[in-house]
């Protein structure tokens, strides 16, 4: 009987020790999990003035002021260490505030990845490689004229996408594979007044490649490639840019790109060439003045299409993570499309 009285407290002690150990392990797991919520509020008042040049609408202008959401976003990032690696991910929401689309919120990015000593592998909806390279100077608020990695080509933030990124020495290499998916929009290539639009509503597969080189003093080089294959069409783009930090306050950028969309069913091909020269200058610490000259033209079945643009702006940092800006963009198109001028007054606040 004596043994039965002593076994119970010993058993209780051991059980309590196991529970305490589990609690400690759970706390360690929670402590190692790094979760970072974020948000970026972007509001702009925009003015647009289109000057018609053709037919009965000649010399008529269309003017409009509009208050709009300029790609506000909110999301959460996390990473968790596992042995010598890390599991990480992101979920990010945007809005449909400027359209009639429902629901009001939309998914911008949603991916999960693992980081090892050999690089990063991630899957989900995420920025395409060429989208990151396409924004050649990362200054514009209204939007540059030469950038074409947008929704109408379905290459902006594709879902069902696998990406791999790795670094060695001064090189950063990236690869991307797009799995089959239904498209939100029919692919089209549009320059000036002309466009080629295909009937496909499904992507078979796509591949992307990118390289970023920082081995030259004060110079960054980037180049990217994207190929998308549909049931009755295919799309290819090549992008290259260079950034030169001319001084502590001045950065100069050059950009070039080619795009090609082929309609295999109708035996039509649209091609375009895009060039840009941009610069930004930091003035009085809080001000960043920027501008660019841009030119694009079409070939083959959109031959004769042209568009040119002049962009100037001033970005003013009035507090930490808070910016206000003014930007003016003047665009000139071929004879069959109205020229326009756009002005934006906006504010960006990061939380």
VOPAGU-2260 file (C-alpha; in pm, 1 decimal, decimal comma):
REM VOPAGU-2260
SITE   aa  ch    i         X         Y         Z
SITE  UNK   A    0       0,0       0,0       0,0
SITE  UNK   A    1     286,8     232,2      70,2
SITE  UNK   A    2     396,5     215,0    -292,8
SITE  UNK   A    3      52,9     311,7    -423,7
SITE  UNK   A    4      64,3     638,6    -224,7
SITE  UNK   A    5     407,8     734,1    -354,5
SITE  UNK   A    6     348,1     648,4    -720,9
SITE  UNK   A    7      62,5     899,0    -760,0
SITE  UNK   A    8     254,3    1217,3    -671,4
SITE  UNK   A    9     552,1    1103,9    -879,5
SITE  UNK   A   10     324,6    1042,9   -1178,8
SITE  UNK   A   11     159,1    1380,6   -1127,4
SITE  UNK   A   12     499,6    1548,7   -1110,3
SITE  UNK   A   13     616,4    1385,7   -1433,0
SITE  UNK   A   14     293,6    1478,2   -1611,8
SITE  UNK   A   15     322,8    1837,1   -1494,5
SITE  UNK   A   16     681,7    1849,1   -1615,2
SITE  UNK   A   17     574,6    1728,4   -1960,2
SITE  UNK   A   18     296,6    1988,8   -1980,1
SITE  UNK   A   19     536,0    2261,2   -1868,0
SITE  UNK   A   20     787,4    2147,0   -2129,4
SITE  UNK   A   21     517,2    2159,4   -2398,6
SITE  UNK   A   22     421,1    2510,5   -2289,8
SITE  UNK   A   23     783,1    2621,0   -2312,9
SITE  UNK   A   24     820,4    2469,0   -2660,3
SITE  UNK   A   25     498,5    2638,0   -2777,0
SITE  UNK   A   26     618,4    2972,5   -2644,1
SITE  UNK   A   27     950,6    2924,4   -2824,1
SITE  UNK   A   28     766,1    2849,7   -3146,8
SITE  UNK   A   29     552,9    3162,2   -3111,2
SITE  UNK   A   30     853,3    3376,4   -3023,6
SITE  UNK   A   31    1038,7    3261,4   -3335,7
SITE  UNK   A   32     743,5    3340,9   -3564,2
SITE  UNK   A   33     791,4    3690,0   -3708,1
SITE  UNK   A   34     465,3    3850,3   -3827,4
SITE  UNK   A   35     469,4    4197,8   -3983,2
SITE  UNK   A   36     142,7    4368,0   -4081,1
SITE  UNK   A   37     168,5    4668,4   -4311,6
SITE  UNK   A   38     -47,7    4913,2   -4504,3
SITE  UNK   A   39       4,1    5184,6   -4762,2
SITE  UNK   A   40    -267,5    5444,1   -4821,3
SITE  UNK   A   41    -243,1    5607,6   -5165,1
SITE  UNK   A   42    -497,2    5872,9   -5257,7
SITE  UNK   A   43    -473,8    6104,8   -5558,4
SITE  UNK   A   44    -675,2    6383,6   -5714,6
SITE  UNK   A   45    -621,2    6351,1   -6089,7
SITE  UNK   A   46    -699,2    6581,4   -6378,9
SITE  UNK   A   47    -724,5    6451,9   -6735,6
SITE  UNK   A   48    -759,2    6656,5   -7052,9
SITE  UNK   A   49    -792,8    6481,6   -7389,2
SITE  UNK   A   50    -760,1    6681,9   -7710,9
SITE  UNK   A   51    -939,3    6510,9   -8001,5
SITE  UNK   A   52    -772,4    6540,7   -8341,5
SITE  UNK   A   53    -987,7    6348,4   -8589,9
SITE  UNK   A   54   -1328,9    6337,4   -8757,9
SITE  UNK   A   55   -1623,9    6532,9   -8622,1
SITE  UNK   A   56   -1467,3    6546,6   -8275,6
SITE  UNK   A   57   -1171,2    6749,1   -8405,2
SITE  UNK   A   58   -1042,6    7012,8   -8166,0
SITE  UNK   A   59   -1287,1    6906,9   -7895,2
SITE  UNK   A   60   -1145,0    6850,0   -7549,8
SITE  UNK   A   61   -1255,6    6625,8   -7267,9
SITE  UNK   A   62   -1164,9    6739,6   -6917,2
SITE  UNK   A   63   -1219,9    6560,1   -6590,6
SITE  UNK   A   64   -1118,3    6584,8   -6225,2
SITE  UNK   A   65   -1135,2    6266,9   -6020,9
SITE  UNK   A   66   -1050,7    6157,3   -5668,8
SITE  UNK   A   67    -921,7    5802,5   -5681,8
SITE  UNK   A   68    -745,9    5529,5   -5496,5
SITE  UNK   A   69    -396,4    5498,7   -5642,3
SITE  UNK   A   70    -317,8    5134,5   -5558,8
SITE  UNK   A   71    -360,7    5141,8   -5181,5
SITE  UNK   A   72    -274,4    4812,8   -5017,8
SITE  UNK   A   73    -264,1    4631,8   -4686,2
SITE  UNK   A   74    -121,6    4296,6   -4593,6
SITE  UNK   A   75      78,6    4079,3   -4363,5
SITE  UNK   A   76     420,3    3916,4   -4403,0
SITE  UNK   A   77     562,3    3636,7   -4193,6
SITE  UNK   A   78     871,7    3422,7   -4168,3
SITE  UNK   A   79     955,6    3128,8   -3945,9
SITE  UNK   A   80    1299,7    2968,4   -3902,6
SITE  UNK   A   81    1329,6    2593,6   -3958,3
SITE  UNK   A   82    1677,8    2449,8   -3903,7
SITE  UNK   A   83    1903,2    2648,9   -4138,9
SITE  UNK   A   84    1610,8    2766,3   -4352,6
SITE  UNK   A   85    1310,5    2996,1   -4327,4
SITE  UNK   A   86     949,0    2955,4   -4427,1
SITE  UNK   A   87     794,2    3285,4   -4530,8
SITE  UNK   A   88     485,7    3424,0   -4698,4
SITE  UNK   A   89     272,7    3724,5   -4777,4
SITE  UNK   A   90     -95,7    3802,0   -4814,1
SITE  UNK   A   91    -181,8    4143,2   -4957,9
SITE  UNK   A   92    -512,2    4310,4   -5043,0
SITE  UNK   A   93    -592,3    4598,3   -5276,6
SITE  UNK   A   94    -921,9    4760,3   -5368,7
SITE  UNK   A   95   -1158,2    4792,5   -5663,0
SITE  UNK   A   96   -1243,1    5147,9   -5554,7
SITE  UNK   A   97   -1193,5    5290,4   -5905,1
SITE  UNK   A   98   -1407,9    5032,7   -6083,8
SITE  UNK   A   99   -1750,0    4874,4   -6058,2
SITE  UNK   A  100   -1594,4    4536,3   -5984,4
SITE  UNK   A  101   -1704,4    4347,0   -5675,9
SITE  UNK   A  102   -1608,3    4261,0   -5410,8
SITE  UNK   A  103   -1452,9    4586,3   -5290,6
SITE  UNK   A  104   -1127,9    4418,5   -5183,5
SITE  UNK   A  105    -913,9    4209,3   -5416,3
SITE  UNK   A  106    -608,1    3993,2   -5366,5
SITE  UNK   A  107    -289,9    4153,8   -5494,6
SITE  UNK   A  108     -40,5    3896,0   -5369,2
SITE  UNK   A  109     -69,7    3566,7   -5183,3
SITE  UNK   A  110     229,1    3334,7   -5178,1
SITE  UNK   A  111     426,4    3096,4   -4960,2
SITE  UNK   A  112     797,3    3024,2   -4986,5
SITE  UNK   A  113    1107,4    2871,4   -4835,4
SITE  UNK   A  114    1449,4    3038,1   -4809,3
SITE  UNK   A  115    1765,1    2825,0   -4793,4
SITE  UNK   A  116    2135,3    2881,0   -4851,1
SITE  UNK   A  117    2071,1    2810,7   -5220,7
SITE  UNK   A  118    1804,2    3077,4   -5265,5
SITE  UNK   A  119    1430,2    3135,4   -5236,5
SITE  UNK   A  120    1148,2    2926,0   -5383,4
SITE  UNK   A  121     794,8    3061,7   -5363,0
SITE  UNK   A  122     452,7    2976,1   -5507,0
SITE  UNK   A  123     127,0    3166,9   -5540,2
SITE  UNK   A  124      10,9    3502,3   -5674,5
SITE  UNK   A  125     302,5    3744,7   -5689,9
SITE  UNK   A  126     470,8    4019,7   -5888,6
SITE  UNK   A  127     600,4    3891,4   -6219,4
SITE  UNK   A  128     974,5    3919,3   -6276,1
SITE  UNK   A  129     927,8    4149,8   -6575,4
SITE  UNK   A  130     690,3    4370,4   -6375,3
SITE  UNK   A  131     962,4    4439,9   -6120,2
SITE  UNK   A  132    1206,2    4528,2   -6399,0
SITE  UNK   A  133     952,6    4724,8   -6603,3
SITE  UNK   A  134     928,1    5006,2   -6348,1
SITE  UNK   A  135    1263,4    5135,8   -6461,8
SITE  UNK   A  136    1305,3    5429,1   -6221,9
SITE  UNK   A  137    1038,4    5362,9   -5956,4
SITE  UNK   A  138     935,7    5726,9   -5953,0
SITE  UNK   A  139     613,3    5767,9   -6142,9
SITE  UNK   A  140     280,2    5812,9   -5965,0
SITE  UNK   A  141      43,9    5860,3   -6259,5
SITE  UNK   A  142     212,0    5584,8   -6459,2
SITE  UNK   A  143     473,0    5583,2   -6731,3
SITE  UNK   A  144     373,6    5554,4   -7094,5
SITE  UNK   A  145     617,0    5280,4   -7189,7
SITE  UNK   A  146     525,4    5026,1   -6922,9
SITE  UNK   A  147     324,2    4736,7   -7064,2
SITE  UNK   A  148     342,7    4464,6   -6797,7
SITE  UNK   A  149      -7,1    4543,4   -6682,2
SITE  UNK   A  150    -340,4    4370,0   -6648,0
SITE  UNK   A  151    -430,2    4365,8   -7018,2
SITE  UNK   A  152    -133,8    4135,2   -7082,8
SITE  UNK   A  153    -204,3    3928,8   -6770,3
SITE  UNK   A  154     161,2    3950,3   -6665,1
SITE  UNK   A  155     133,8    4191,2   -6372,2
SITE  UNK   A  156      69,6    3970,7   -6067,6
SITE  UNK   A  157      -9,2    3625,7   -6208,3
SITE  UNK   A  158    -157,2    3358,1   -5985,4
SITE  UNK   A  159     -43,9    2993,2   -5985,9
SITE  UNK   A  160     316,6    3104,0   -6032,8
SITE  UNK   A  161     639,0    2943,3   -5911,3
SITE  UNK   A  162     946,4    3164,7   -5869,5
SITE  UNK   A  163    1306,0    3096,4   -5775,0
SITE  UNK   A  164    1560,9    3361,9   -5676,1
SITE  UNK   A  165    1926,4    3313,8   -5591,4
SITE  UNK   A  166    2234,6    3531,4   -5543,3
SITE  UNK   A  167    2604,4    3480,2   -5601,1
SITE  UNK   A  168    2863,2    3754,3   -5593,4
SITE  UNK   A  169    2710,3    4060,8   -5763,2
SITE  UNK   A  170    2443,0    3865,2   -5951,4
SITE  UNK   A  171    2080,3    3803,0   -5858,5
SITE  UNK   A  172    1915,7    3543,5   -6083,8
SITE  UNK   A  173    1542,5    3481,2   -6105,1
SITE  UNK   A  174    1326,9    3222,0   -6276,9
SITE  UNK   A  175     950,8    3192,1   -6306,9
SITE  UNK   A  176     700,3    2932,5   -6427,7
SITE  UNK   A  177     333,7    3015,3   -6481,6
SITE  UNK   A  178      96,8    2721,9   -6450,2
SITE  UNK   A  179    -225,3    2699,7   -6650,5
SITE  UNK   A  180    -496,1    2942,0   -6538,2
SITE  UNK   A  181    -806,5    3123,5   -6656,1
SITE  UNK   A  182    -737,1    3484,2   -6754,9
SITE  UNK   A  183    -927,9    3782,5   -6620,6
SITE  UNK   A  184    -884,7    3971,7   -6950,1
SITE  UNK   A  185    -822,5    3876,8   -7309,0
SITE  UNK   A  186    -456,7    3950,7   -7391,6
SITE  UNK   A  187    -393,5    4253,3   -7611,6
SITE  UNK   A  188     -98,4    4462,8   -7724,3
SITE  UNK   A  189    -189,8    4829,1   -7764,4
SITE  UNK   A  190      19,5    5123,5   -7883,6
SITE  UNK   A  191    -136,9    5458,6   -7964,1
SITE  UNK   A  192    -458,0    5412,0   -8161,9
SITE  UNK   A  193    -388,4    5052,8   -8266,0
SITE  UNK   A  194    -404,3    4718,2   -8093,7
SITE  UNK   A  195    -413,3    4345,4   -8149,8
SITE  UNK   A  196    -645,5    4153,6   -7920,9
SITE  UNK   A  197    -670,7    3774,5   -7916,1
SITE  UNK   A  198    -968,3    3560,1   -7819,1
SITE  UNK   A  199    -791,1    3337,7   -7569,2
SITE  UNK   A  200    -923,8    3332,5   -7214,8
SITE  UNK   A  201    -684,0    3071,0   -7078,1
SITE  UNK   A  202    -307,8    3055,8   -7033,8
SITE  UNK   A  203    -146,6    2719,8   -7110,7
SITE  UNK   A  204     187,1    2804,3   -6946,6
SITE  UNK   A  205     448,2    3075,7   -6921,6
SITE  UNK   A  206     814,8    3118,6   -6832,5
SITE  UNK   A  207    1016,9    3416,0   -6712,6
SITE  UNK   A  208    1384,1    3488,7   -6649,2
SITE  UNK   A  209    1567,1    3779,5   -6491,2
SITE  UNK   A  210    1915,5    3895,7   -6399,7
SITE  UNK   A  211    2022,3    4186,3   -6178,9
SITE  UNK   A  212    2389,8    4288,1   -6171,3
SITE  UNK   A  213    2553,3    4531,3   -5925,7
SITE  UNK   A  214    2921,8    4466,2   -5994,1
SITE  UNK   A  215    2990,1    4804,6   -6153,3
SITE  UNK   A  216    3052,9    5109,3   -5937,0
SITE  UNK   A  217    2734,5    5316,7   -5895,2
SITE  UNK   A  218    2559,7    5123,7   -6174,5
SITE  UNK   A  219    2279,6    4864,8   -6164,7
SITE  UNK   A  220    2188,2    4653,0   -6467,2
SITE  UNK   A  221    1867,4    4453,5   -6510,6
SITE  UNK   A  222    1731,8    4235,0   -6787,8
SITE  UNK   A  223    1417,0    4025,3   -6801,5
SITE  UNK   A  224    1230,4    3791,7   -7036,8
SITE  UNK   A  225     872,9    3666,2   -7032,5
SITE  UNK   A  226     698,4    3419,6   -7263,4
SITE  UNK   A  227     330,3    3330,2   -7234,2
SITE  UNK   A  228     159,2    3059,9   -7438,0
SITE  UNK   A  229    -216,0    3050,9   -7492,6
SITE  UNK   A  230    -434,9    2810,9   -7687,9
SITE  UNK   A  231    -425,9    3018,9   -8007,2
SITE  UNK   A  232    -165,3    3284,6   -7933,6
SITE  UNK   A  233     173,0    3354,6   -7777,4
SITE  UNK   A  234     335,4    3658,6   -7621,2
SITE  UNK   A  235     703,5    3745,5   -7569,4
SITE  UNK   A  236     874,5    4042,7   -7408,3
SITE  UNK   A  237    1235,4    4146,6   -7344,3
SITE  UNK   A  238    1321,5    4423,9   -7098,1
SITE  UNK   A  239    1654,2    4584,1   -7007,3
SITE  UNK   A  240    1742,5    4885,8   -6795,7
SITE  UNK   A  241    2040,8    5056,8   -6637,3
SITE  UNK   A  242    2057,1    5290,9   -6338,9
SITE  UNK   A  243    2354,1    5519,0   -6280,3
SITE  UNK   A  244    2402,5    5691,3   -5944,8
SITE  UNK   A  245    2578,9    5994,3   -6088,1
SITE  UNK   A  246    2611,8    6161,1   -5748,1
SITE  UNK   A  247    2470,9    6132,7   -5398,9
SITE  UNK   A  248    2166,5    6329,4   -5516,6
SITE  UNK   A  249    2128,5    6239,1   -5885,2
SITE  UNK   A  250    2023,8    5909,9   -6045,8
SITE  UNK   A  251    1989,0    5858,2   -6421,9
SITE  UNK   A  252    1801,2    5564,9   -6579,5
SITE  UNK   A  253    1769,3    5425,1   -6931,3
SITE  UNK   A  254    1520,4    5162,7   -7044,2
SITE  UNK   A  255    1439,3    4953,5   -7349,2
SITE  UNK   A  256    1180,4    4683,6   -7418,2
SITE  UNK   A  257    1027,8    4482,5   -7701,2
SITE  UNK   A  258     686,5    4317,1   -7700,7
SITE  UNK   A  259     536,6    4067,6   -7944,6
SITE  UNK   A  260     185,3    3920,1   -7950,8
SITE  UNK   A  261      98,0    3662,1   -8216,9
SITE  UNK   A  262    -255,0    3550,4   -8302,0
SITE  UNK   A  263    -198,6    3203,6   -8446,0
SITE  UNK   A  264    -562,0    3164,3   -8549,1
SITE  UNK   A  265    -573,6    3482,4   -8760,9
SITE  UNK   A  266    -202,9    3480,0   -8854,7
SITE  UNK   A  267    -153,3    3831,3   -8719,3
SITE  UNK   A  268     140,9    3972,8   -8525,7
SITE  UNK   A  269     173,3    4292,7   -8325,7
SITE  UNK   A  270     515,6    4413,4   -8216,7
SITE  UNK   A  271     629,8    4721,1   -8028,8
SITE  UNK   A  272     950,8    4891,9   -7922,0
SITE  UNK   A  273     979,0    5104,4   -7607,2
SITE  UNK   A  274    1254,3    5344,0   -7496,0
SITE  UNK   A  275    1287,5    5581,0   -7202,3
SITE  UNK   A  276    1536,4    5811,7   -7034,9
SITE  UNK   A  277    1468,1    5915,8   -6677,2
SITE  UNK   A  278    1631,6    6103,5   -6392,5
SITE  UNK   A  279    1559,4    6198,8   -6034,1
SITE  UNK   A  280    1732,0    6453,3   -5813,4
SITE  UNK   A  281    1712,4    6492,7   -5436,9
SITE  UNK   A  282    1666,4    6856,2   -5340,5
SITE  UNK   A  283    1680,4    6990,9   -4982,4
SITE  UNK   A  284    1653,6    6636,5   -4839,6
SITE  UNK   A  285    1271,8    6633,8   -4840,9
SITE  UNK   A  286    1217,6    6692,3   -5215,6
SITE  UNK   A  287    1284,2    6449,3   -5497,8
SITE  UNK   A  288    1237,8    6600,0   -5843,7
SITE  UNK   A  289    1202,9    6347,9   -6125,4
SITE  UNK   A  290    1121,9    6326,7   -6494,0
SITE  UNK   A  291    1139,4    6109,5   -6802,7
SITE  UNK   A  292    1121,0    6113,1   -7181,5
SITE  UNK   A  293     947,1    5809,8   -7331,3
SITE  UNK   A  294     880,9    5677,9   -7680,8
SITE  UNK   A  295     705,4    5368,2   -7815,0
SITE  UNK   A  296     600,4    5258,7   -8163,3
SITE  UNK   A  297     431,7    4960,4   -8325,5
SITE  UNK   A  298     530,8    4725,4   -8606,8
SITE  UNK   A  299     374,6    4459,3   -8830,1
SITE  UNK   A  300      -4,4    4460,7   -8782,3
SITE  UNK   A  301       4,9    4772,6   -8563,3
SITE  UNK   A  302     253,1    4957,0   -8783,0
SITE  UNK   A  303     214,1    5333,4   -8764,4
SITE  UNK   A  304     108,2    5334,4   -8400,0
SITE  UNK   A  305     310,9    5577,2   -8188,2
SITE  UNK   A  306     312,9    5732,9   -7846,0
SITE  UNK   A  307     550,7    5974,5   -7676,8
SITE  UNK   A  308     542,7    6109,4   -7325,4
SITE  UNK   A  309     702,6    6371,2   -7105,4
SITE  UNK   A  310     673,1    6320,8   -6728,5
SITE  UNK   A  311     783,7    6561,5   -6455,1
SITE  UNK   A  312     710,1    6550,7   -6084,5
SITE  UNK   A  313     809,6    6641,1   -5732,5
SITE  UNK   A  314     788,2    6398,9   -5441,7
SITE  UNK   A  315     789,8    6570,0   -5100,1
SITE  UNK   A  316     855,8    6378,9   -4777,4
SITE  UNK   A  317     688,9    6577,1   -4501,8
SITE  UNK   A  318     730,0    6310,3   -4231,3
SITE  UNK   A  319     868,5    5962,0   -4185,8
SITE  UNK   A  320     684,3    5721,9   -4419,1
SITE  UNK   A  321     463,7    6007,4   -4545,7
SITE  UNK   A  322     490,0    6162,2   -4891,6
SITE  UNK   A  323     295,7    6416,2   -5094,0
SITE  UNK   A  324     353,9    6465,7   -5464,8
SITE  UNK   A  325     255,7    6648,3   -5778,8
SITE  UNK   A  326     309,7    6493,3   -6121,5
SITE  UNK   A  327     235,4    6603,8   -6476,7
SITE  UNK   A  328     233,8    6370,5   -6776,8
SITE  UNK   A  329     186,8    6488,5   -7134,2
SITE  UNK   A  330     131,1    6219,2   -7397,8
SITE  UNK   A  331     138,5    6250,9   -7776,6
SITE  UNK   A  332     -14,2    5975,2   -7991,2
SITE  UNK   A  333     -43,1    5901,2   -8360,8
SITE  UNK   A  334    -296,7    6092,8   -8570,7
SITE  UNK   A  335    -592,1    5866,7   -8486,6
SITE  UNK   A  336    -581,7    5904,8   -8109,1
SITE  UNK   A  337    -630,6    6208,8   -7889,1
SITE  UNK   A  338    -328,4    6351,5   -7711,9
SITE  UNK   A  339    -375,7    6398,2   -7339,1
SITE  UNK   A  340    -233,9    6563,7   -7033,1
SITE  UNK   A  341    -267,3    6422,7   -6682,5
SITE  UNK   A  342    -200,0    6594,0   -6351,2
SITE  UNK   A  343    -194,6    6419,4   -6014,6
SITE  UNK   A  344    -188,7    6560,8   -5662,5
SITE  UNK   A  345    -154,6    6282,6   -5412,9
SITE  UNK   A  346     -43,6    6150,6   -5080,4
SITE  UNK   A  347     118,4    5821,9   -4977,1
SITE  UNK   A  348     117,3    5714,7   -4613,4
SITE  UNK   A  349     279,3    5394,7   -4489,6
SITE  UNK   A  350     174,2    5228,1   -4166,0
